[in-house]
Amino acid sequence: MSISAAEATVIAGIVGGGSAVIAATLATIGTYKVTERSVDEIKKEGDRQREADRQQRKLDRQHAWDLAAEDRRQQRIEAAYLQLQTYIAGWSNFAEWRIRIYETDPPTPAPELPNLEARDVALASLQSSAEVDAAVSTFTHQILSFRVHVGDYEYWERMASPYLPGSNEQRRDSRQRLEASASRLIEAGEAAHSRMREELAGWRQGNT
């Protein structure tokens, strides 16, 4: 059966129109799929960014906490070192006064010795570095030695007499031992002071 030219034109129009509809439909579906993927990617990226922001805030809070904790630790150490230095300076001043070779008129009163309780020493030791703790321990040992030599010299000072053979020589020798002990104490105090000063200066420089 043959068809006329007009019928062929109608059929071609129908087929062409259907193709256009199919093409449009396919294009719409494709666009939807692309849009859906884009939305999913945007959502995932947003989730990743929010998680990254949450982690960063957590890190910032931890960093702030660490800084505050370190600041408090350094404040405690500074307080402990100040207390130790007061103790060291007090004994060093007393040692210098005790071995002075001159006398004033009226006599110069003895410097007041610092009173550091055992609890204070223990707390300062816990806050101190190992190097400072060792230096202070050496200084404390020198205090004990110095006190022994003070007692020894005071004894021979009382005993010295032209009627007691060798007593003046004993007093002279005891005086020399006392002076040497006082020098060791002062040097040990200076070593401990220098170590504390270096540590505090280093911490302050690290915080600037």
PyRosetta script that sets phi, psi and omega in degrees:
from pyrosetta import init, pose_from_sequence

init()
pose = pose_from_sequence("MSISAAEATVIAGIVGGGSAVIAATLATIGTYKVTERSVDEIKKEGDRQREADRQQRKLDRQHAWDLAAEDRRQQRIEAAYLQLQTYIAGWSNFAEWRIRIYETDPPTPAPELPNLEARDVALASLQSSAEVDAAVSTFTHQILSFRVHVGDYEYWERMASPYLPGSNEQRRDSRQRLEASASRLIEAGEAAHSRMREELAGWRQGNT")
pose.set_psi(1, 129.7)
pose.set_omega(1, 179.3)
pose.set_phi(2, -94.3)
pose.set_psi(2, 154.1)
pose.set_omega(2, 177.3)
pose.set_phi(3, -116.6)
pose.set_psi(3, 154.0)
pose.set_omega(3, -178.4)
pose.set_phi(4, -79.9)
pose.set_psi(4, 168.3)
pose.set_omega(4, 178.9)
pose.set_phi(5, -62.3)
pose.set_psi(5, -37.7)
pose.set_omega(5, -179.6)
pose.set_phi(6, -65.1)
pose.set_psi(6, -42.3)
pose.set_omega(6, 179.5)
pose.set_phi(7, -64.8)
pose.set_psi(7, -39.1)
pose.set_omega(7, 178.8)
pose.set_phi(8, -62.4)
pose.set_psi(8, -38.1)
pose.set_omega(8, -179.7)
pose.set_phi(9, -65.7)
pose.set_psi(9, -41.2)
pose.set_omega(9, 179.2)
pose.set_phi(10, -63.4)
pose.set_psi(10, -45.8)
pose.set_omega(10, -179.1)
pose.set_phi(11, -61.2)
pose.set_psi(11, -43.3)
pose.set_omega(11, 179.8)
pose.set_phi(12, -61.5)
pose.set_psi(12, -38.4)
pose.set_omega(12, 178.8)
pose.set_phi(13, -64.4)
pose.set_psi(13, -42.7)
pose.set_omega(13, -179.8)
pose.set_phi(14, -63.5)
pose.set_psi(14, -47.2)
pose.set_omega(14, 179.7)
pose.set_phi(15, -61.5)
pose.set_psi(15, -44.3)
pose.set_omega(15, 179.4)
pose.set_phi(16, -62.6)
pose.set_psi(16, -41.8)
pose.set_omega(16, 179.5)
pose.set_phi(17, -65.1)
pose.set_psi(17, -40.7)
pose.set_omega(17, 178.4)
pose.set_phi(18, -63.5)
pose.set_psi(18, -38.8)
pose.set_omega(18, 178.3)
pose.set_phi(19, -63.6)
pose.set_psi(19, -40.3)
pose.set_omega(19, 179.7)
pose.set_phi(20, -64.4)
pose.set_psi(20, -41.2)
pose.set_omega(20, 178.8)
pose.set_phi(21, -63.8)
pose.set_psi(21, -44.0)
pose.set_omega(21, 179.7)
pose.set_phi(22, -62.4)
pose.set_psi(22, -44.5)
pose.set_omega(22, -179.5)
pose.set_phi(23, -61.9)
pose.set_psi(23, -42.2)
pose.set_omega(23, 179.9)
pose.set_phi(24, -65.0)
pose.set_psi(24, -40.5)
pose.set_omega(24, 179.4)
pose.set_phi(25, -63.3)
pose.set_psi(25, -46.7)
pose.set_omega(25, 178.7)
pose.set_phi(26, -61.3)
pose.set_psi(26, -40.0)
pose.set_omega(26, 178.7)
pose.set_phi(27, -63.3)
pose.set_psi(27, -39.9)
pose.set_omega(27, 179.6)
pose.set_phi(28, -64.7)
pose.set_psi(28, -44.3)
pose.set_omega(28, 178.9)
pose.set_phi(29, -61.9)
pose.set_psi(29, -43.5)
pose.set_omega(29, 179.6)
pose.set_phi(30, -61.5)
pose.set_psi(30, -44.4)
pose.set_omega(30, 178.8)
pose.set_phi(31, -61.9)
pose.set_psi(31, -40.4)
pose.set_omega(31, 179.7)
pose.set_phi(32, -62.6)
pose.set_psi(32, -44.6)
pose.set_omega(32, -179.5)
pose.set_phi(33, -62.8)
pose.set_psi(33, -43.3)
pose.set_omega(33, 178.5)
pose.set_phi(34, -62.5)
pose.set_psi(34, -45.0)
pose.set_omega(34, 179.9)
pose.set_phi(35, -62.5)
pose.set_psi(35, -41.2)
pose.set_omega(35, -179.9)
pose.set_phi(36, -63.4)
pose.set_psi(36, -42.4)
pose.set_omega(36, 177.9)
pose.set_phi(37, -64.4)
pose.set_psi(37, -40.1)
pose.set_omega(37, 179.9)
pose.set_phi(38, -63.2)
pose.set_psi(38, -42.8)
pose.set_omega(38, 178.8)
pose.set_phi(39, -62.9)
pose.set_psi(39, -43.1)
pose.set_omega(39, 179.0)
pose.set_phi(40, -62.4)
pose.set_psi(40, -42.4)
pose.set_omega(40, 179.5)
pose.set_phi(41, -64.8)
pose.set_psi(41, -40.9)
pose.set_omega(41, 178.7)
pose.set_phi(42, -62.6)
pose.set_psi(42, -42.3)
pose.set_omega(42, 179.3)
pose.set_phi(43, -64.2)
pose.set_psi(43, -44.5)
pose.set_omega(43, 179.7)
pose.set_phi(44, -64.0)
pose.set_psi(44, -41.2)
pose.set_omega(44, 178.9)
pose.set_phi(45, -63.7)
pose.set_psi(45, -40.4)
pose.set_omega(45, 176.7)
pose.set_phi(46, -62.6)
pose.set_psi(46, -41.9)
pose.set_omega(46, 177.5)
pose.set_phi(47, -63.1)
pose.set_psi(47, -42.1)
pose.set_omega(47, 179.1)
pose.set_phi(48, -64.0)
pose.set_psi(48, -40.8)
pose.set_omega(48, -179.7)
pose.set_phi(49, -66.4)
pose.set_psi(49, -41.0)
pose.set_omega(49, 178.6)
pose.set_phi(50, -64.7)
pose.set_psi(50, -38.9)
pose.set_omega(50, 178.0)
pose.set_phi(51, -66.9)
pose.set_psi(51, -41.0)
pose.set_omega(51, 177.8)
pose.set_phi(52, -63.0)
pose.set_psi(52, -41.7)
pose.set_omega(52, 178.1)
pose.set_phi(53, -63.5)
pose.set_psi(53, -40.5)
pose.set_omega(53, 179.7)
pose.set_phi(54, -63.7)
pose.set_psi(54, -43.3)
pose.set_omega(54, 178.7)
pose.set_phi(55, -64.4)
pose.set_psi(55, -39.4)
pose.set_omega(55, 179.7)
pose.set_phi(56, -65.8)
pose.set_psi(56, -41.0)
pose.set_omega(56, 177.5)
pose.set_phi(57, -62.9)
pose.set_psi(57, -38.1)
pose.set_omega(57, 178.1)
pose.set_phi(58, -63.7)
pose.set_psi(58, -43.7)
pose.set_omega(58, 178.5)
pose.set_phi(59, -64.5)
pose.set_psi(59, -40.0)
pose.set_omega(59, 179.0)
pose.set_phi(60, -63.3)
pose.set_psi(60, -42.7)
pose.set_omega(60, 178.9)
pose.set_phi(61, -63.8)
pose.set_psi(61, -42.2)
pose.set_omega(61, 179.3)
pose.set_phi(62, -64.1)
pose.set_psi(62, -40.5)
pose.set_omega(62, 179.6)
pose.set_phi(63, -63.9)
pose.set_psi(63, -43.4)
pose.set_omega(63, 178.4)
pose.set_phi(64, -62.9)
pose.set_psi(64, -39.8)
pose.set_omega(64, 178.3)
pose.set_phi(65, -64.9)
pose.set_psi(65, -43.3)
pose.set_omega(65, 179.7)
pose.set_phi(66, -62.6)
pose.set_psi(66, -41.7)
pose.set_omega(66, 178.9)
pose.set_phi(67, -63.5)
pose.set_psi(67, -43.5)
pose.set_omega(67, 179.3)
pose.set_phi(68, -63.9)
pose.set_psi(68, -42.0)
pose.set_omega(68, 179.4)
pose.set_phi(69, -64.6)
pose.set_psi(69, -41.2)
pose.set_omega(69, 178.6)
pose.set_phi(70, -66.0)
pose.set_psi(70, -38.5)
pose.set_omega(70, 177.8)
pose.set_phi(71, -63.3)
pose.set_psi(71, -43.2)
pose.set_omega(71, 178.1)
pose.set_phi(72, -64.7)
pose.set_psi(72, -39.1)
pose.set_omega(72, 179.4)
pose.set_phi(73, -63.1)
pose.set_psi(73, -44.0)
pose.set_omega(73, -179.5)
pose.set_phi(74, -67.5)
pose.set_psi(74, -34.7)
pose.set_omega(74, 176.3)
pose.set_phi(75, -63.8)
pose.set_psi(75, -40.8)
pose.set_omega(75, 177.8)
pose.set_phi(76, -65.3)
pose.set_psi(76, -39.4)
pose.set_omega(76, 179.4)
pose.set_phi(77, -66.5)
pose.set_psi(77, -42.4)
pose.set_omega(77, 178.3)
pose.set_phi(78, -60.2)
pose.set_psi(78, -42.0)
pose.set_omega(78, 178.6)
pose.set_phi(79, -64.1)
pose.set_psi(79, -41.6)
pose.set_omega(79, 179.4)
pose.set_phi(80, -65.5)
pose.set_psi(80, -42.1)
pose.set_omega(80, -179.2)
pose.set_phi(81, -68.3)
pose.set_psi(81, -35.5)
pose.set_omega(81, 176.4)
pose.set_phi(82, -62.7)
pose.set_psi(82, -42.2)
pose.set_omega(82, 178.9)
pose.set_phi(83, -65.2)
pose.set_psi(83, -43.2)
pose.set_omega(83, 178.5)
pose.set_phi(84, -64.5)
pose.set_psi(84, -40.3)
pose.set_omega(84, -179.1)
pose.set_phi(85, -67.3)
pose.set_psi(85, -35.9)
pose.set_omega(85, 175.5)
pose.set_phi(86, -61.3)
pose.set_psi(86, -41.1)
pose.set_omega(86, 178.6)
pose.set_phi(87, -64.8)
pose.set_psi(87, -46.1)
pose.set_omega(87, -178.8)
pose.set_phi(88, -64.6)
pose.set_psi(88, -46.3)
pose.set_omega(88, -179.0)
pose.set_phi(89, -62.3)
pose.set_psi(89, -38.7)
pose.set_omega(89, -179.9)
pose.set_phi(90, -61.6)
pose.set_psi(90, -47.2)
pose.set_omega(90, -180.0)
pose.set_phi(91, -70.1)
pose.set_psi(91, -36.4)
pose.set_omega(91, 178.4)
pose.set_phi(92, -64.1)
pose.set_psi(92, -42.7)
pose.set_omega(92, 178.0)
pose.set_phi(93, -63.2)
pose.set_psi(93, -39.4)
pose.set_omega(93, 179.3)
pose.set_phi(94, -65.5)
pose.set_psi(94, -41.4)
pose.set_omega(94, 179.6)
pose.set_phi(95, -62.8)
pose.set_psi(95, -41.6)
pose.set_omega(95, 178.5)
pose.set_phi(96, -64.3)
pose.set_psi(96, -40.2)
pose.set_omega(96, 178.9)
pose.set_phi(97, -66.4)
pose.set_psi(97, -38.9)
pose.set_omega(97, -173.5)
pose.set_phi(98, -68.7)
pose.set_psi(98, -28.7)
pose.set_omega(98, -177.2)
pose.set_phi(99, -105.4)
pose.set_psi(99, 14.5)
pose.set_omega(99, 178.9)
pose.set_phi(100, -59.3)
pose.set_psi(100, 147.5)
pose.set_omega(100, -177.1)
pose.set_phi(101, -104.0)
pose.set_psi(101, 9.5)
pose.set_omega(101, 179.7)
pose.set_phi(102, -133.0)
pose.set_psi(102, 165.7)
pose.set_omega(102, 177.4)
pose.set_phi(103, -134.0)
pose.set_psi(103, 139.8)
pose.set_omega(103, 179.4)
pose.set_phi(104, -96.3)
pose.set_psi(104, 169.7)
pose.set_omega(104, 177.4)
pose.set_phi(105, -131.3)
pose.set_psi(105, 108.1)
pose.set_omega(105, 4.1)
pose.set_phi(106, -73.1)
pose.set_psi(106, 164.2)
pose.set_omega(106, -177.7)
pose.set_phi(107, -58.1)
pose.set_psi(107, 142.7)
pose.set_omega(107, 177.2)
pose.set_phi(108, -70.9)
pose.set_psi(108, 123.6)
pose.set_omega(108, -179.9)
pose.set_phi(109, -67.6)
pose.set_psi(109, 152.3)
pose.set_omega(109, 179.1)
pose.set_phi(110, -66.2)
pose.set_psi(110, 137.4)
pose.set_omega(110, 175.9)
pose.set_phi(111, -60.0)
pose.set_psi(111, 145.9)
pose.set_omega(111, 179.5)
pose.set_phi(112, -72.0)
pose.set_psi(112, 127.8)
pose.set_omega(112, 179.3)
pose.set_phi(113, -77.0)
pose.set_psi(113, 138.7)
pose.set_omega(113, 179.6)
pose.set_phi(114, -69.1)
pose.set_psi(114, 146.7)
pose.set_omega(114, 178.9)
pose.set_phi(115, -107.9)
pose.set_psi(115, 105.1)
pose.set_omega(115, -179.2)
pose.set_phi(116, -114.0)
pose.set_psi(116, 111.9)
pose.set_omega(116, -178.2)
pose.set_phi(117, -68.9)
pose.set_psi(117, 158.0)
pose.set_omega(117, 179.6)
pose.set_phi(118, -59.0)
pose.set_psi(118, -37.0)
pose.set_omega(118, 179.1)
pose.set_phi(119, -64.0)
pose.set_psi(119, -39.7)
pose.set_omega(119, 179.3)
pose.set_phi(120, -64.9)
pose.set_psi(120, -41.1)
pose.set_omega(120, 178.6)
pose.set_phi(121, -62.7)
pose.set_psi(121, -42.8)
pose.set_omega(121, -179.1)
pose.set_phi(122, -64.6)
pose.set_psi(122, -44.3)
pose.set_omega(122, 179.9)
pose.set_phi(123, -64.7)
pose.set_psi(123, -42.0)
pose.set_omega(123, 178.6)
pose.set_phi(124, -64.1)
pose.set_psi(124, -37.6)
pose.set_omega(124, 179.1)
pose.set_phi(125, -65.3)
pose.set_psi(125, -37.5)
pose.set_omega(125, 179.1)
pose.set_phi(126, -66.7)
pose.set_psi(126, -32.8)
pose.set_omega(126, -178.4)
pose.set_phi(127, -84.0)
pose.set_psi(127, -21.9)
pose.set_omega(127, -173.3)
pose.set_phi(128, -76.4)
pose.set_psi(128, 157.0)
pose.set_omega(128, 170.9)
pose.set_phi(129, -73.5)
pose.set_psi(129, 166.1)
pose.set_omega(129, -179.9)
pose.set_phi(130, -62.2)
pose.set_psi(130, -36.6)
pose.set_omega(130, -178.8)
pose.set_phi(131, -67.7)
pose.set_psi(131, -44.2)
pose.set_omega(131, 179.0)
pose.set_phi(132, -67.0)
pose.set_psi(132, -41.7)
pose.set_omega(132, 179.3)
pose.set_phi(133, -59.6)
pose.set_psi(133, -41.2)
pose.set_omega(133, 178.7)
pose.set_phi(134, -66.6)
pose.set_psi(134, -41.1)
pose.set_omega(134, -179.9)
pose.set_phi(135, -65.0)
pose.set_psi(135, -40.4)
pose.set_omega(135, 178.8)
pose.set_phi(136, -69.2)
pose.set_psi(136, -36.7)
pose.set_omega(136, 177.2)
pose.set_phi(137, -62.6)
pose.set_psi(137, -41.7)
pose.set_omega(137, 176.4)
pose.set_phi(138, -61.5)
pose.set_psi(138, -42.5)
pose.set_omega(138, 179.0)
pose.set_phi(139, -62.7)
pose.set_psi(139, -42.8)
pose.set_omega(139, 179.0)
pose.set_phi(140, -62.1)
pose.set_psi(140, -39.7)
pose.set_omega(140, 177.0)
pose.set_phi(141, -62.2)
pose.set_psi(141, -39.9)
pose.set_omega(141, 179.1)
pose.set_phi(142, -67.3)
pose.set_psi(142, -31.2)
pose.set_omega(142, 175.2)
pose.set_phi(143, -62.1)
pose.set_psi(143, -46.1)
pose.set_omega(143, 179.5)
pose.set_phi(144, -59.8)
pose.set_psi(144, -45.2)
pose.set_omega(144, 179.3)
pose.set_phi(145, -63.3)
pose.set_psi(145, -42.4)
pose.set_omega(145, -179.8)
pose.set_phi(146, -61.7)
pose.set_psi(146, -42.8)
pose.set_omega(146, -179.5)
pose.set_phi(147, -64.6)
pose.set_psi(147, -37.1)
pose.set_omega(147, 176.7)
pose.set_phi(148, -62.3)
pose.set_psi(148, -43.5)
pose.set_omega(148, -178.6)
pose.set_phi(149, -71.3)
pose.set_psi(149, -31.3)
pose.set_omega(149, 173.7)
pose.set_phi(150, -61.6)
pose.set_psi(150, -47.3)
pose.set_omega(150, 178.6)
pose.set_phi(151, -61.4)
pose.set_psi(151, -41.1)
pose.set_omega(151, -180.0)
pose.set_phi(152, -63.5)
pose.set_psi(152, -43.5)
pose.set_omega(152, -178.9)
pose.set_phi(153, -68.1)
pose.set_psi(153, -41.3)
pose.set_omega(153, 178.4)
pose.set_phi(154, -60.6)
pose.set_psi(154, -36.1)
pose.set_omega(154, 178.3)
pose.set_phi(155, -63.5)
pose.set_psi(155, -50.6)
pose.set_omega(155, -177.2)
pose.set_phi(156, -72.2)
pose.set_psi(156, -24.0)
pose.set_omega(156, 174.9)
pose.set_phi(157, -67.1)
pose.set_psi(157, -37.2)
pose.set_omega(157, 177.5)
pose.set_phi(158, -74.0)
pose.set_psi(158, -34.4)
pose.set_omega(158, -174.4)
pose.set_phi(159, -82.7)
pose.set_psi(159, -18.8)
pose.set_omega(159, -175.4)
pose.set_phi(160, -60.4)
pose.set_psi(160, 127.8)
pose.set_omega(160, -178.4)
pose.set_phi(161, -161.6)
pose.set_psi(161, 141.5)
pose.set_omega(161, 176.2)
pose.set_phi(162, -63.9)
pose.set_psi(162, -16.8)
pose.set_omega(162, -179.9)
pose.set_phi(163, -90.4)
pose.set_psi(163, -3.2)
pose.set_omega(163, -179.9)
pose.set_phi(164, -116.8)
pose.set_psi(164, 100.2)
pose.set_omega(164, -175.1)
pose.set_phi(165, -55.3)
pose.set_psi(165, 132.9)
pose.set_omega(165, 176.6)
pose.set_phi(166, 81.5)
pose.set_psi(166, -5.8)
pose.set_omega(166, -176.1)
pose.set_phi(167, -68.8)
pose.set_psi(167, -38.0)
pose.set_omega(167, 179.4)
pose.set_phi(168, -67.3)
pose.set_psi(168, -38.0)
pose.set_omega(168, 176.2)
pose.set_phi(169, -64.7)
pose.set_psi(169, -39.7)
pose.set_omega(169, 176.7)
pose.set_phi(170, -63.2)
pose.set_psi(170, -39.7)
pose.set_omega(170, 178.0)
pose.set_phi(171, -65.2)
pose.set_psi(171, -41.6)
pose.set_omega(171, 179.6)
pose.set_phi(172, -63.4)
pose.set_psi(172, -45.6)
pose.set_omega(172, 179.5)
pose.set_phi(173, -64.8)
pose.set_psi(173, -39.1)
pose.set_omega(173, 179.3)
pose.set_phi(174, -65.0)
pose.set_psi(174, -38.0)
pose.set_omega(174, 177.7)
pose.set_phi(175, -62.1)
pose.set_psi(175, -41.4)
pose.set_omega(175, 179.1)
pose.set_phi(176, -64.9)
pose.set_psi(176, -40.7)
pose.set_omega(176, 177.6)
pose.set_phi(177, -64.6)
pose.set_psi(177, -38.5)
pose.set_omega(177, 178.5)
pose.set_phi(178, -63.5)
pose.set_psi(178, -44.9)
pose.set_omega(178, -180.0)
pose.set_phi(179, -63.1)
pose.set_psi(179, -40.8)
pose.set_omega(179, 178.7)
pose.set_phi(180, -65.3)
pose.set_psi(180, -39.4)
pose.set_omega(180, 179.1)
pose.set_phi(181, -66.1)
pose.set_psi(181, -41.7)
pose.set_omega(181, 178.5)
pose.set_phi(182, -62.9)
pose.set_psi(182, -39.6)
pose.set_omega(182, 178.8)
pose.set_phi(183, -64.0)
pose.set_psi(183, -41.0)
pose.set_omega(183, 178.2)
pose.set_phi(184, -64.4)
pose.set_psi(184, -39.5)
pose.set_omega(184, 178.9)
pose.set_phi(185, -63.7)
pose.set_psi(185, -46.0)
pose.set_omega(185, -179.5)
pose.set_phi(186, -62.9)
pose.set_psi(186, -42.4)
pose.set_omega(186, 178.6)
pose.set_phi(187, -63.8)
pose.set_psi(187, -40.5)
pose.set_omega(187, 178.2)
pose.set_phi(188, -64.7)
pose.set_psi(188, -37.6)
pose.set_omega(188, 177.0)
pose.set_phi(189, -65.3)
pose.set_psi(189, -40.3)
pose.set_omega(189, 178.1)
pose.set_phi(190, -65.1)
pose.set_psi(190, -37.9)
pose.set_omega(190, 178.7)
pose.set_phi(191, -65.1)
pose.set_psi(191, -43.9)
pose.set_omega(191, 179.1)
pose.set_phi(192, -65.8)
pose.set_psi(192, -41.4)
pose.set_omega(192, 178.9)
pose.set_phi(193, -61.7)
pose.set_psi(193, -45.1)
pose.set_omega(193, -179.4)
pose.set_phi(194, -62.1)
pose.set_psi(194, -40.1)
pose.set_omega(194, -179.5)
pose.set_phi(195, -65.6)
pose.set_psi(195, -43.8)
pose.set_omega(195, 178.6)
pose.set_phi(196, -64.5)
pose.set_psi(196, -41.5)
pose.set_omega(196, 179.9)
pose.set_phi(197, -63.1)
pose.set_psi(197, -42.2)
pose.set_omega(197, 178.9)
pose.set_phi(198, -62.4)
pose.set_psi(198, -43.7)
pose.set_omega(198, -179.3)
pose.set_phi(199, -64.7)
pose.set_psi(199, -45.2)
pose.set_omega(199, -179.4)
pose.set_phi(200, -64.7)
pose.set_psi(200, -40.6)
pose.set_omega(200, 178.5)
pose.set_phi(201, -63.7)
pose.set_psi(201, -40.0)
pose.set_omega(201, 178.7)
pose.set_phi(202, -64.5)
pose.set_psi(202, -40.4)
pose.set_omega(202, 178.6)
pose.set_phi(203, -65.8)
pose.set_psi(203, -43.1)
pose.set_omega(203, -179.9)
pose.set_phi(204, -64.3)
pose.set_psi(204, -41.0)
pose.set_omega(204, 178.3)
pose.set_phi(205, -64.5)
pose.set_psi(205, -35.9)
pose.set_omega(205, 179.0)
pose.set_phi(206, -70.1)
pose.set_psi(206, -20.5)
pose.set_omega(206, -179.3)
pose.set_phi(207, -95.2)
pose.set_psi(207, -1.3)
pose.set_omega(207, -179.8)
pose.set_phi(208, -93.8)
pose.dump_pdb("model.pdb")
